[in-house]
Amino acid sequence: MKVSKAQAAENRQGILDAAARLYRERGLTGVGVADITRDAGLTHGGLYRHFASKDVLVQEACTKAFDWSIPVLDSERPHATVGDRIQRYLSPEHRDAPGSGCPVAALAVDAARAGGGLSEVFAQGIERNIQRFAQLLADSAADAGGGATPSPQDRARAIHVLATMVGGMVLARATAAAQPALSNELMVTLQTQLTDWLDNTSTSPSK
């Protein structure tokens, strides 16, 4: 049976959605093509009608995973602070749901081992995250609604915060099963330390 263009596009998107989630949950080597197509409700052979190779699928799925952002629920909390975002990132909810969370905390080691095109996907995604977070810091420091120009200091602070959050999440996940109290302590401690550090290094003129 011939598949319409609309259905083909839907099937392709379903594969990407499944792959982006499963890779974050299990790692790149822990997921096979059959796992992805089964999750997407398609046949094994159907995947290669949409992607030239598994490597192409991996790169596109990881690119899609970078659409993720710290889930502050902006429609309900339009004025969420940088501290709110740190708290949401370093939370049990994020720790326990890697498939719908940050691709860097879930897959950075896999990307480093893979190199090549996947390394480029992660480099671009991480750069975008740095720019976004630097913008948040600039707007916060200027007490602006948006549009402030991030300074080199904002970028440096963004790198510091993002790297600490990612590392903290990796440690929290690694310890959660054996020592949940330690896992929670890591997250709470870093929430406090990062928020205090940002307060002490604010570029706001009023400081």
N, C-alpha and C positions, 0 to 999 in steps of 0.2 A: 504494500500500500504506500502510495506516494505521500510524503509528509509535506505540509504547507510550509512556506517560509516562516510564518508566525510560529508554528509548532516547532520547527527546527531551531528557531532562536530561543524559544522557551526551554527546549531540551538542553541546548548548549548552556544556558544560564543555570539550569538545574544542576548540571555537571560541575560547573564552576562553584556554585554555592556549596555543594556537597564536598568537593575537594578542598575548598578553603577552610571548611569546618573540620573535616577529618584530619587534614595535615596538622592543624593546630592542636588537635586532641591527641594524635598518636605519633606525630613526627613524619618526616618525609619517607623514611624507610619502613614505617609501620603501616603503610596504607598501599594496597594494590589497586589496580584498575578495576578489578571486579568489585572491590569494596565501594568504590566511588559510584560506579554505574548502578549497583544494587541500591545504594542509598538514594540515588537520583531517580530510581524506578525505571531504568533503561537496561538494555542488553549490553553485554560486555563489548561486542563488536561495534556498537553504536558510538562509542567514544571517539573512535578514530575517523568517523565522518565529520567530526567537529574540530579535532586537534591532530596536527600532523604527527605528534609524538608525545610520549609521557612528559618529556622535558618541557615541551611547550605548555602542556597543561599545568605543570608545577609552577612555571613562571607566571602564567596568567592567574592561577588561583592565588598565588602569594601577592600578586599585584592587587587583586580584589580584596584580599585580607587587610591590606593597608587602608581600605576605605573606613576601617574601624576607627572610632575615636573614643576618648574617655567618656563613658555614658553618664553624663550629668543630668539627662532629661531636661534639655534646654527649654522645651515648651512649658514645663512646669516651674523651672528655676532659671529664668532668663538672665539673672544676675549672678550666676554661680561664680565663685572666686577661684583663683588658682589653687588655694588650699582645699576647696571642695573637690577639685579634679584629682589632686594628690590622694585625698581620702578615698575617692571612688576607685582609683587605680589600685591602691594598696588595700584592698578589701577582700574578705572571704568570698564574696560573690564573684569577683573577678578571678581570684585564685582557683576557685572550684569549677570554673567554666572556661577553660582555655580555648575550646572550640569556637566561642563567640567573642574572644578577647584579643589582646594585643598580639600581633604576629611576631613582634621582635622577641618578647619574653618566651614565646612558644617555639620559635623556629630559627633564632639567630645562629645557634651552633650548627644546625643543619645547613644553613645558607653558607656559613663560613667553609664548611667541608666541601660543599658542592662547587663553590666558586663560579666563575664564568658569568653567564647571563643571570643566574639567580642572585649572585652577589650584587649585580647592578640593580636588580629589582629592590633589594634591601637597602642599598646605598641611596637610591632615589626616595624610597619610602621614609627612611630615617631622616634624610635631609628635609623632607616636607614636614615631618613631625617637629623637627627642631625649629623650623621657620614658624610653624603654627604656635608652638609654645612660647617662642621669643615674642611673637605678636601679643599673646595673652599677657605676658609679663610687662611689655611696653605699655599696653592699654591700662593695666592695673596700676603701674607706677604713675602714669599720667592722670589717673582717675578719669579716663576717657571712655566714651562709649564705643570707640573703635577708630582705627585709622592712624594711631600713633606710629611713628617710625621706630622699629627696634634698633637699639644701639648694639655695638659690639659686646657690651657688658650683658645686655639682655640675652644675646645669643650664647654667651659663655654660661650664664646662669641656666638657660634652657638645657644646654648639654649636660650640665651637672645634675640637674633635677631628673631629666629623662633617664640618664644612665643609672642613677641611683634607684629610681623606681623600677626599671627593668631588672637590675641585679637583685633588688629586694624581692621582686615577684618570683624570680627563678629560685631563690633560696627558700621562700615561703612554700612554694610548690614542692620542692625537694624534701622538705621536712614535715609536710602536713600529715602524711599517713602515719609516721612513726612517733612524732612529737608535735601534735597540734598546738599545744601551748606555746612551744618555741616558734612555730610558724606564725601564730598570731602576734607574739611578742615582736618578731622581726618587723611585721607590717606596722604595728602601732608605733614602735620606736621610730621607724623611718618617717612615718607621717608627721610625728612631732618634730623630729630633727630637721626635716626639709622645710616645714612651715616656719619654724623659728629661724632657720638660716635665711630664708627668703625675706622674712621681716627685717632681719639685721643687715641685709645687703640691698634693700630697696633703693631704687634710683629716684624715688619720689622727691620732688623739691621740698616737701614738708618735713622730710626726715632729717 
